[in-house]
């Protein structure tokens, strides 16, 4: 696995609904889900990154937003997640059963502007390095 387990903590799981036509996310660690200015990674059981993103506020709120966007697209109601991507999520979960979200909140770094958490830089580097299947942009 490419992620440092000391830094990236499991926070949530994504699974198919009982009828296997939509997805659901369950919080597994509420304390980690309180992190803000953090990087999250949806990973397979083998540790392969599927999607890398950030959250400015609560990681939990961001992770819990996934079903709404994906399920809306799967139902043909449009939204922020393109249909092709929603179908990929569904396909991955059909194949793998579960994805786990791990979260890392970088330590603040001193800069000329004061202390800043470099979570956007960490995200950018991880995307560049791992090119996850479900990241549409490689910033």
Secondary structure, DSSP 8 states (H G I E B T S, - for coil): --S-TTTSEEEEEEEE-TTSSSEEEEES-TTGGG--SEEEEEE-TT--EEEEEEESS-HHHHHHHHHHHHHHHHTT---SS-HHHHHHHHHHHHHHSEEEEEEE---EEEETTEEEE-HHHHHHHHHHHH--TT-S---
